[in-house]
Amino acid sequence: MANLIFGDHKIGSSSLQFSAARGVFSEVENTTQSVGASDGEMLVRSHLKSRIIPVTYDFVALSRREFERQLAPLLYSTDVQKLIIDDRPDEFWYAKVDGKIDMDRAYFLGTGTINFLVPDGIAHSVATKTFDNMPYKDLSNNLLHNTGDDWNPVIWSTDGTTTTHDGITTATNTSKSVIQTVVDPNDSSWLTSGATVTISVDVKGQGNIGFGYFTGSGWEDDSPTQQVDSDEYIRLYFTRTINSVHFDAGNPNFAVDAFCPTSTLTFRHVKLEIGTSASPWSPNPADAAYYTDTITVKNSGTVPVPVKVTSQFSSDDGFLGLTLNGRYYQVGNTKEVNGKTYDDSQMLVKTRPTIDKYILNDPSFAVIPADQGVMTQTGTVTINPDSTTYLGITTPSDFGPNNYGPHGPSLIYKLPADSNGEVGAVNCILRMHAGLGALSLDSPSDTRQVGQICMTIYDKDKKALARILYSDMSQTTSDFNVRFDLNEKKVREEDFANSPGFTGHCYIRKTGSQFIFAWGGEAGGTAQTYTCEEFADTKVMYVSFSFLQWADLPLPHYFGLIEWNFEKDYVDLYKDLPNYFKAGDVVTLDSSTNLLKINQYTDWDRVDIGSQPLLAPPGQSTLGIVVSPWANLPAVSTELREGWL
């Protein structure tokens, strides 16, 4: 006997117990079709139908009222809910009550049956399983390039003590202590007589350290020792040429030898590589070899399940391709070239400045579109406490006198110079988080309330390049819209009817002549790309945020700027286009909903038309990862929820 968890409700007690037969497997429905005069028929399609799970309940010493109230949450759900039968707490069904519950009969008999409809016919795992392409992330001491990365080092001491913890070896009072770098005998074709190798190590303490090898009969030192006397880690390296004698017992095993007969040495991060140069220690996400191009995905369920894939780029890239079980998903441009080497971006404004840093109400800036008239810039702005953010909310404290038209305060900000002293940004992104409306049932929307928040970028001559507007200008309904303007022309407007209010993230990204407008709000986020060749080389010099009141009409209950920042991209484009993805960009593909997000914004503009949601079949399969040939592999993780018939 068991209890139920349906949605957020736990149903059952010592007086009311459930037992589930879990029904039978879903019915298989086959569709066939005759082909000419041939015998038999051709199978057109086959699929599993929904299923019914009958759950029996028994109860004793339960009042009729308590009985009805216990079962009521099962009846009034308008959609499927998660159903967990706690004799199997690790799985759930998307289910809904099917048919009726005869409470009179059940109460008379002390038992009854509830049928649950399971539309997809599948039991789902409560826990999710994750896999990634970072095989080195758990290694502490033995990522040795060109050696067996998954082999463990051999550590020994002739006397004294040697301890290893989290990949750090400490040798105390020993005349010889060795960390042996393991060479995989199955993958060491790079070892040839006359080859030059370099071994490097981090070390601190007091003593001597050297480099050696194993010939089959014992360890031999092959370099002068270096004296160590340091309280901080220092990195030492030794370069040697492999002689034929090193192969007496097969491929040589190299070693770091520590000598500290009267003191202590601590050493870590041993690394062996071909050549005369010691590269930085890995594992390191900045190392191109840190990530692999495949992920082994294991589905221990009995049905194919959708896979959620999250990719974070470690370099600029033109496209991302994912393949799994014969399906592929591709976003970006496979033909994009790297072109010139791009510098890193720089955040010129990391967070919203204090009010004293702005220019307040400068009529030389057009802070709203020309088709809305000229906004009289008047009034003041303050920062009020806000329960949704520790920053508070920047909002008007005074709109000035009623001019029977658009008026209110505006904040203009002149962008600072970058770290090289250059002012202005040809390639950049301005992000804003703002809101207006009621946003709370405690302060219901008044249809008469109107207002507008406008974000604008300008050139050195104070010409408006692009804007995003959040508006509710209707006096008869609680409607709002989001509008994009480019070069003083409206390029897109989305209307949202009967909304109590919203807070929304948005951005304008300028890359040469290309402008990307993105808004993420109630509709899940949209992104649109437009081109204006006139602004290809134009620098953004100012930004503004205006708060509009129309005449003396009442304002939205919630009305203000929550946060903004400005990032400059050091991309010297000339005639070239930027890479579609930049280092740090995050792409998320949720195959359960076929939803693709780039940096948290829904964006299908560059998804290949043949792309399909990725499904992991039962058993083990391989997710393939493909990027531009000149790009580093991204960090990729997958998440799936197993399912059973």
C-alpha positions in Angstrom: 0.0 0.0 0.0 1.2 3.5 -0.7 0.4 7.2 -0.9 0.1 9.4 -4.0 1.8 12.6 -4.8 -0.3 14.4 -7.5 1.1 17.8 -8.6 2.0 19.4 -5.3 -0.5 17.5 -3.2 0.3 14.4 -1.1 -2.8 12.3 -0.9 -3.1 9.4 1.5 -2.6 8.6 5.2 -2.7 5.8 7.6 -6.5 5.7 7.1 -6.4 6.0 3.3 -4.0 3.8 1.3 -3.5 3.3 -2.4 -2.2 0.4 -4.5 -1.4 0.6 -8.2 -1.7 -2.2 -10.7 -0.1 0.1 -13.2 -2.3 -1.4 -15.9 -0.8 -2.9 -19.0 1.6 -1.6 -21.6 0.3 1.0 -24.0 -1.7 -0.3 -26.9 0.3 -0.4 -30.2 -1.7 1.1 -33.1 -0.5 0.1 -36.5 -1.6 1.8 -39.8 -1.3 -0.2 -43.0 -2.0 0.4 -46.7 -2.6 -1.8 -49.7 -0.1 -1.5 -52.5 -1.5 -2.3 -55.9 -2.5 -5.9 -56.4 0.2 -7.2 -54.1 -0.6 -9.6 -51.3 -0.7 -8.2 -47.8 -0.3 -4.6 -46.9 2.5 -2.1 -46.3 3.1 -0.7 -42.8 2.7 3.0 -42.9 3.3 3.9 -39.3 3.2 2.4 -35.8 2.8 4.3 -32.5 2.0 3.7 -28.9 -1.3 5.1 -27.7 -2.1 6.5 -24.2 -2.6 4.1 -21.3 -4.8 3.8 -18.2 -3.3 3.2 -14.8 -6.0 1.9 -12.3 -5.2 2.8 -8.7 -7.2 1.1 -6.0 -7.7 2.7 -2.6 -8.8 1.4 0.8 -9.7 3.4 3.9 -10.9 2.9 7.4 -12.0 5.3 10.2 -12.2 8.2 7.7 -15.1 10.7 7.8 -17.0 11.4 4.6 -15.9 15.0 4.6 -12.2 14.1 5.1 -12.5 11.4 2.5 -13.9 13.9 -0.1 -11.3 16.5 0.7 -8.4 14.0 0.4 -9.5 13.1 -3.1 -10.6 16.5 -4.3 -7.1 17.6 -5.6 -7.3 14.7 -8.1 -10.4 15.9 -9.8 -9.9 19.6 -10.4 -6.6 19.7 -12.3 -7.2 21.2 -15.7 -4.1 19.6 -17.2 -1.8 16.6 -16.7 0.2 16.6 -13.4 3.1 14.6 -12.1 1.8 11.5 -10.4 4.1 9.7 -8.0 3.0 6.4 -6.4 5.4 6.3 -3.4 6.1 2.6 -3.6 8.3 3.7 -6.5 9.4 7.2 -5.5 12.0 7.4 -8.2 9.5 7.6 -11.1 6.5 9.6 -12.1 3.8 9.8 -14.7 2.2 12.7 -16.5 -1.4 11.8 -15.6 -4.9 13.0 -15.2 -8.0 11.4 -13.6 -10.1 9.6 -16.3 -13.8 9.1 -15.8 -15.5 9.6 -12.4 -14.9 8.7 -8.8 -18.0 7.1 -7.3 -17.6 8.4 -3.8 -21.0 7.1 -2.5 -20.2 3.5 -3.5 -16.5 3.8 -2.4 -17.5 5.2 1.0 -20.1 2.4 1.4 -17.6 -0.3 0.5 -14.5 1.2 2.0 -12.6 0.8 -1.3 -12.7 2.0 -4.9 -10.6 2.5 -8.0 -9.4 5.7 -9.7 -8.3 5.5 -13.4 -5.5 7.8 -14.4 -5.0 8.6 -18.0 -1.4 8.8 -19.1 -1.3 10.5 -22.5 2.3 9.6 -23.4 2.0 6.1 -21.8 5.5 6.5 -20.2 6.9 6.4 -16.7 9.6 9.1 -16.2 12.6 9.1 -13.9 12.4 11.7 -11.1 16.2 12.2 -11.3 17.9 13.3 -14.5 21.2 12.0 -15.8 24.0 14.3 -17.1 27.0 13.6 -19.2 29.7 16.0 -20.6 32.7 16.3 -22.9 35.2 17.2 -20.1 37.0 13.9 -19.5 39.9 15.6 -17.6 37.9 17.6 -15.1 38.2 15.0 -12.3 42.0 14.4 -12.9 44.2 16.0 -10.4 47.8 15.0 -11.1 48.3 13.0 -14.3 47.1 14.9 -17.4 50.3 14.2 -19.3 50.0 15.2 -22.9 51.2 12.4 -25.3 51.0 9.9 -22.5 48.2 7.7 -21.0 45.9 10.4 -19.6 43.8 7.9 -17.6 46.7 6.1 -16.0 47.7 6.8 -12.5 51.2 7.9 -11.5 53.4 5.5 -9.5 54.8 7.1 -6.3 57.4 5.5 -4.1 60.1 6.4 -1.6 63.2 4.5 -0.5 63.0 5.9 3.0 61.2 8.6 5.0 57.5 9.1 4.1 55.6 10.0 1.0 51.9 11.0 1.0 49.6 12.0 -1.8 46.3 13.9 -1.4 44.2 15.6 -4.1 47.1 15.1 -6.6 49.7 16.8 -4.3 52.6 14.7 -3.2 54.7 15.5 -0.1 58.0 13.8 0.5 59.5 14.2 4.0 63.0 13.2 5.1 63.7 10.8 2.2 66.9 10.4 0.2 64.9 9.7 -3.0 61.2 10.0 -3.7 59.8 9.4 -7.2 56.6 10.5 -9.1 56.7 8.2 -12.2 55.1 9.6 -15.3 53.2 6.7 -16.9 53.7 6.1 -20.6 50.8 4.1 -22.1 52.6 1.1 -23.8 49.6 0.9 -26.3 49.9 4.5 -27.4 53.5 5.7 -27.4 54.5 5.7 -31.0 55.9 9.3 -30.4 58.8 7.8 -28.4 61.7 7.3 -30.6 65.5 7.3 -30.0 66.7 10.8 -30.5 63.4 12.4 -29.6 63.5 15.4 -27.2 61.1 15.4 -24.3 60.4 18.0 -21.6 59.1 17.2 -18.1 57.7 20.0 -15.9 56.5 20.1 -12.3 55.3 22.5 -9.6 57.4 22.3 -6.4 57.9 24.1 -3.1 59.7 23.5 0.1 63.4 22.7 0.7 65.5 20.1 -1.1 66.6 19.1 -4.6 64.7 17.8 -7.6 65.8 16.2 -10.9 64.7 14.2 -13.9 65.2 10.5 -14.6 64.0 7.4 -16.4 63.6 3.6 -15.9 65.8 1.3 -18.1 64.4 -2.0 -16.8 67.0 -2.5 -14.2 66.4 0.6 -12.1 66.0 4.4 -12.1 68.8 6.5 -13.6 69.1 10.2 -13.1 69.5 12.0 -16.4 69.9 15.6 -15.4 71.6 17.8 -12.9 69.4 18.4 -9.9 67.9 21.8 -9.2 67.8 23.2 -5.7 64.5 24.3 -4.2 64.0 26.7 -1.4 60.6 28.4 -1.7 57.4 28.7 0.4 55.4 29.2 -2.9 55.1 26.8 -5.8 57.6 27.4 -8.6 57.5 25.5 -11.9 60.6 23.7 -13.0 61.3 21.8 -16.2 64.0 19.5 -17.6 64.7 18.8 -21.2 66.4 15.6 -22.4 67.0 13.6 -25.5 65.9 10.0 -25.5 68.8 7.5 -26.0 68.5 4.0 -27.3 69.5 2.7 -23.9 66.2 4.0 -22.6 64.4 1.2 -24.5 66.1 -1.7 -22.8 62.9 -2.8 -21.1 60.5 -1.4 -23.7 59.3 2.2 -23.7 60.8 4.2 -20.9 58.9 5.5 -17.9 60.0 9.0 -16.9 60.1 10.4 -13.4 60.6 13.4 -11.2 63.1 12.6 -8.5 62.9 14.5 -5.2 65.7 14.5 -2.6 65.1 16.0 0.8 67.0 14.0 3.5 66.7 16.7 6.1 63.6 18.6 4.9 60.3 18.4 3.0 59.4 18.9 -0.7 55.8 19.2 -2.0 55.2 18.7 -5.7 52.3 18.5 -8.1 51.2 18.9 -11.7 53.7 16.6 -13.4 53.6 16.9 -17.2 55.5 15.3 -20.0 55.5 16.5 -23.6 57.5 16.3 -26.8 59.9 19.2 -27.6 62.0 21.6 -25.7 59.2 23.9 -24.4 57.1 23.4 -21.4 53.5 24.4 -22.0 51.1 25.5 -19.1 49.6 22.9 -16.9 46.4 21.2 -18.0 43.6 20.4 -17.3 42.8 24.0 -18.2 39.6 25.1 -20.0 41.7 27.5 -22.0 43.6 24.5 -23.5 42.1 23.5 -26.8 42.6 19.8 -25.9 40.5 20.2 -22.7 37.2 19.2 -24.4 36.4 16.2 -26.6 34.2 16.0 -29.7 31.9 13.2 -28.4 29.9 12.5 -25.3 28.8 8.9 -24.4 25.1 9.1 -23.5 23.6 6.2 -21.5 19.8 5.7 -21.4 18.9 2.9 -19.0 15.2 3.3 -19.8 13.1 1.4 -22.4 12.0 4.3 -24.7 13.9 7.0 -26.6 13.9 10.2 -24.6 14.7 13.9 -25.5 18.1 15.2 -24.6 18.8 18.7 -23.4 22.2 20.0 -24.6 24.0 23.0 -23.2 27.1 24.3 -25.0 29.3 27.2 -23.8 31.8 28.4 -26.4 35.5 28.6 -25.4 36.4 30.6 -28.5 34.7 32.4 -31.4 33.0 30.0 -33.7 30.9 30.0 -36.9 28.5 27.1 -36.2 27.6 24.3 -33.8 26.5 20.9 -35.1 25.2 18.1 -32.8 24.4 14.6 -33.9 22.7 11.7 -32.0 21.1 8.5 -33.2 20.8 9.6 -36.8 19.4 13.0 -36.0 21.3 16.3 -36.3 20.9 19.8 -35.1 22.9 22.7 -36.6 22.9 26.4 -35.8 25.1 29.1 -37.3 27.0 29.1 -40.7 29.2 26.2 -41.7 30.9 28.4 -44.4 31.9 31.2 -42.0 35.6 31.9 -41.9 37.5 33.2 -39.0 39.1 36.1 -40.7 41.1 38.4 -38.5 41.9 37.6 -34.9 39.4 39.3 -32.6 40.3 40.8 -29.3 38.3 40.2 -26.2 35.3 42.2 -25.3 35.3 44.8 -22.5 32.5 45.7 -20.2 32.5 49.5 -20.2 29.5 49.7 -17.9 29.2 46.7 -15.6 26.1 47.7 -13.7 23.7 50.6 -13.6 25.5 53.8 -12.5 24.3 56.0 -9.7 22.0 58.8 -10.7 24.7 61.5 -10.3 26.7 60.0 -13.2 24.0 60.7 -15.8 23.1 63.8 -17.7 19.5 64.7 -16.6 17.0 66.0 -19.2 19.1 67.2 -22.2 16.7 68.4 -25.0 19.5 68.1 -27.6 18.9 64.3 -27.5 15.7 62.9 -29.1 14.7 60.4 -26.4 11.6 59.0 -28.2 10.8 58.3 -31.8 9.9 61.2 -34.0 6.5 59.7 -34.9 5.6 60.1 -31.2 6.4 63.8 -31.2 9.0 65.6 -29.0 9.1 64.6 -25.4 9.5 67.5 -23.0 12.3 66.4 -20.8 11.4 67.5 -17.3 11.2 66.0 -13.8 13.6 64.0 -11.7 14.6 60.4 -11.1 15.3 58.4 -7.9 16.2 54.9 -6.8 13.5 53.2 -4.7 13.8 49.9 -2.9 12.5 46.9 -4.8 11.8 43.4 -3.5 12.9 41.8 -6.7 16.4 43.2 -6.7 19.0 44.4 -4.2 19.8 47.2 -6.7 16.5 48.8 -6.2 14.5 50.3 -9.2 15.3 53.6 -11.0 12.0 55.4 -11.4 10.7 58.9 -11.8 10.1 60.9 -8.6 8.6 63.8 -10.5 7.4 64.3 -14.1 7.3 68.0 -14.1 4.2 70.1 -15.1 1.5 68.7 -17.4 2.2 69.8 -21.0 -0.8 67.9 -22.4 1.6 65.6 -24.3 4.6 63.4 -23.8 6.8 64.6 -20.9 9.0 63.2 -18.1 12.6 62.7 -17.1 15.4 61.2 -19.1 18.8 59.9 -18.2 21.6 60.3 -20.7 25.0 58.6 -20.2 28.2 59.3 -22.0 30.2 56.1 -22.4 33.6 56.0 -20.8 36.8 55.2 -22.7 38.1 51.6 -22.9 41.3 50.4 -21.3 43.2 51.7 -24.4 41.8 55.2 -24.0 39.5 54.9 -27.0 36.1 56.4 -26.7 33.1 55.0 -28.6 32.2 51.5 -29.8 31.6 50.4 -33.4 30.7 46.9 -32.2 28.9 46.6 -28.9 25.8 45.4 -26.9 23.5 47.4 -24.7 21.4 45.3 -22.3 18.4 46.5 -20.2 16.0 45.1 -17.7 13.0 47.2 -17.1 9.3 46.8 -16.2 5.9 48.4 -16.2 2.4 47.4 -15.2 0.7 46.1 -12.1 2.7 42.8 -11.7 0.7 41.9 -8.5 -2.8 40.8 -7.7 -2.6 43.1 -4.7 -2.5 46.1 -7.0 -4.6 45.2 -10.0 -4.1 46.8 -13.4 -6.0 50.0 -14.1 -6.8 50.1 -17.8 -6.4 53.9 -17.7 -2.7 53.6 -16.7 -0.3 54.5 -19.5 3.5 55.0 -19.7 6.6 54.2 -21.7 10.3 53.4 -21.1 12.6 53.9 -24.1 16.3 52.8 -24.4 18.3 54.5 -27.2 21.9 54.4 -28.5 23.5 57.5 -30.2 26.5 58.5 -32.2 28.9 61.4 -31.4 26.5 63.9 -33.1 23.6 62.7 -30.8 21.9 61.0 -33.7 19.7 58.1 -32.6 20.9 54.9 -34.1 18.5 52.3 -32.6 15.9 52.0 -29.8 13.8 49.5 -27.9 10.6 50.8 -26.4 8.4 49.2 -23.7 4.9 50.9 -23.9 1.4 50.7 -22.5 -0.3 53.6 -24.3 -3.9 52.3 -24.2 -6.4 54.0 -21.9 -9.1 51.3 -22.4 -7.2 48.0 -22.0 -4.3 46.6 -20.1 -2.2 46.2 -23.3 1.5 46.7 -23.9 3.9 46.5 -26.8 7.6 46.1 -27.5 9.0 48.1 -30.4 12.3 48.1 -32.2 13.5 51.2 -34.1 16.5 51.4 -36.5 17.7 54.7 -38.0 14.5 56.5 -36.9 12.3 53.9 -38.5 10.1 51.3 -36.8 11.2 47.9 -37.9 9.2 45.7 -35.6 6.3 46.0 -33.1 4.8 43.2 -31.0 1.5 43.7 -29.1 0.5 41.8 -26.0 -3.1 42.1 -25.0 -4.7 41.9 -21.5 -1.5 41.7 -19.6 -1.3 42.8 -16.0 2.3 44.0 -16.5 5.7 42.6 -17.1 9.4 42.9 -16.4 11.6 42.2 -19.5 15.2 41.8 -20.5 16.3 43.2 -23.9 19.4 44.1 -25.8 20.6 45.9 -28.9 23.8 44.4 -30.4 25.6 46.3 -33.1 28.3 44.6 -35.1 29.3 46.9 -38.0 26.2 47.4 -40.1 24.3 44.5 -38.4 21.9 45.2 -35.6 20.3 42.4 -33.5 17.3 43.4 -31.4 16.2 40.8 -28.7 13.5 40.9 -26.1 12.8 38.1 -23.6 9.5 38.4 -21.8 6.1 36.7 -21.5 6.3 35.1 -25.0 9.6 33.4 -24.2 11.9 35.7 -26.0 12.5 36.9 -29.6 15.5 38.0 -31.6 15.5 39.9 -34.9 18.4 40.9 -37.1 18.5 44.0 -39.4 21.2 45.8 -41.5 21.9 49.5 -41.9 25.0 50.0 -44.1 25.0 53.7 -43.2 26.0 52.9 -39.6 28.7 50.3 -40.5 31.6 52.3 -39.1 29.6 54.5 -36.8 30.6 54.5 -33.1 28.1 54.4 -30.3 28.9 57.3 -27.9 25.8 57.8 -25.7 22.9 55.8 -24.3 19.6 57.2 -22.9 16.7 55.9 -20.8 13.5 58.0 -20.9 10.3 57.7 -18.7 7.3 59.1 -20.5 4.0 60.2 -19.0 1.2 61.3 -21.4 -0.5 64.5 -20.2 -1.7 63.8 -16.7 -2.9 60.3 -17.2 -2.2 57.8 -14.3 1.1 55.8 -14.6 1.6 52.1 -14.2 1.9 50.9 -10.7 5.3 49.4 -11.5 7.4 51.7 -13.7 11.1 51.8 -13.9 14.6 50.7 -14.9 16.0 47.7 -13.0 19.4 47.2 -14.5 21.5 47.9 -17.6 25.1 47.4 -18.8 27.2 48.1 -21.9 29.8 45.8 -23.5 32.2 46.8 -26.2 33.5 44.3 -28.7 37.0 44.9 -30.1 36.1 43.6 -33.5 37.8 45.4 -36.4 35.5 44.2 -39.1 36.5 46.2 -42.2 34.6 44.3 -44.9 34.2 41.0 -42.9 31.4 39.7 -40.8 31.7 38.8 -37.1 31.6 35.2 -36.0 28.2 34.0 -35.3 29.2 32.8 -31.8 31.5 34.5 -29.4 33.6 33.0 -26.6 31.3 32.7 -23.6 28.1 32.4 -25.6 25.8 29.7 -24.2 23.5 27.7 -26.6 20.8 25.5 -25.0 18.7 23.0 -27.0 15.8 21.6 -25.1 14.6 18.7 -27.3 11.5 18.0 -25.2 10.1 21.3 -26.5 12.3 21.8 -29.5 13.3 25.2 -28.0 16.7 26.7 -28.9 18.1 29.6 -26.8 21.2 31.6 -27.4 22.3 33.4 -24.2 18.8 32.8 -22.7 17.0 34.3 -25.7 14.9 32.2 -28.1 16.6 32.4 -31.5 15.8 30.2 -34.6 17.2 32.7 -37.2 20.2 30.5 -38.1 19.0 27.0 -37.3 19.4 24.7 -40.3 16.0 23.8 -41.8 16.6 20.1 -41.5 17.5 20.1 -37.8 15.5 17.7 -35.5 15.2 17.4 -31.8 17.8 15.0 -30.4 16.5 11.7 -28.9 18.6 9.2 -26.9 17.6 5.6 -27.6 17.7 2.9 -24.9 21.2 1.8 -24.2 24.5 3.6 -25.0 24.8 6.1 -27.8 27.3 8.8 -28.9 26.6 12.5 -29.2 28.9 14.1 -31.8 30.0 17.7 -31.6 31.2 19.6 -34.6 32.4 23.3 -34.8 34.2 25.4 -37.4 37.6 23.9 -38.2 39.4 26.9 -36.8 37.5 27.0 -33.5 38.1 25.3 -30.2 35.5 22.8 -29.0 32.9 24.2 -26.6 32.1 22.8 -23.1 29.0 20.6 -23.8 26.8 18.9 -21.2 23.7 16.8 -21.8 20.7 16.1 -19.6 18.1 13.4 -20.0 15.2 12.0 -18.0 14.8 8.2 -18.5 11.5 6.7 -19.3 9.9 3.3 -19.2 6.8 1.7 -20.7 
